[in-house]
């Protein structure tokens, strides 16, 4: 049995589409499904077991309680460490789960900071997990990253390894910014290129070649952008 498990902590595509305003209501779910699929495909590149936690199998009154319960459930299954990621960071494809697992095996916690001050990846060993304190962290605030760092260092078990700062996406404006990243593969860029002709995303011309399976996704009008 592997010592480390991956916790894919994500809403279902329907819930994600309802809570985030990427494009039109009709196409939000299609885009959310693509993001989830992309993340799952990347996670499968490692040989670690993957557990998908979503609103259908989570318990808790708020984000902190739900994430804490998801971590605890994997520790209860016998895993010694957990790598938690979401579905809203396309640049996650640059992070190797094997490298994170190596740090965990050395006794270190691992955190990947998002550009907003949150975290796109949280990896903890069982000895670094304090449910009461973890649950109480400011999960919906801009100080989450700093609080996570303070939390892990306070556990006094191992060191803290920080990953590169990456962007997450929660709005159409975020999509525009992430699309210009040199860290992305062509997969995500093709997804966005499939809709860019209709909503003026200002996509570089080299990304406007749309794969055949995405061509059906271009026939819609996007919402007005307020900047």
Phi, psi and omega in degrees: 000134178294146179279336185245138176238152175259128177256107177269097186264102189209147170286160172292164182301321181296315180290321179298317181295326181285335185261349182232139183258081178280301185226228175277164179302321184292327185259352179303316184293325178295319179290318179299320179297323179293320178297316180297315180297319180297316179295316180299319180297319179294316181297327181291347179290343174266168179260020180273147176293140183243132177239122181266114177257122181219179187298343179282341181229012179267161174224145182136155184272341181212179184302313182301316180293320181293318179292319178300315179296322180294316175301310184299322181297325179284323174296323179293335178283351178111359179285144181268343179209154184224134174251114182254131176222160175253194183249003189254024179232088181302330181287358177301338180299346178272355181257125179267125179299328180297322179293320178294319179299322178300316178297319178298319179295337176277356179094009184261146169277156181227133178227135173251118184275134173272160186298338181274357182098009175263210180215132177263348178211134175226120180235124184227146167276160182302325181289347180259007185255114175244100188306315184296315180287319180299316182297329186273000180295154182283075189296334183253015183247166181285356180258014185299313183302312180298320180292322178295318178299313180297320180298310184294321180293329180289340180289338176059034176231099181082181179258181179244123178254125182257137176267173179296150176287127180236162181266142169249170183231129178228357183205173178296324177299320178296321179300317179302315183290315182295326182299333181275000183289139175277358184268357185264146172282174182289343185300306181295321181296326177292322178301313181287326178299331181294340180244349188296330182296335185263340187234016172056057179278356181057050181281133176307142186304327182294345181258008187271000176282119187257130178293154188302319185289350179256355186296334180287353185265009187261353188268067175204163180252131183275167181285159177295147181259129178248112184250000000 
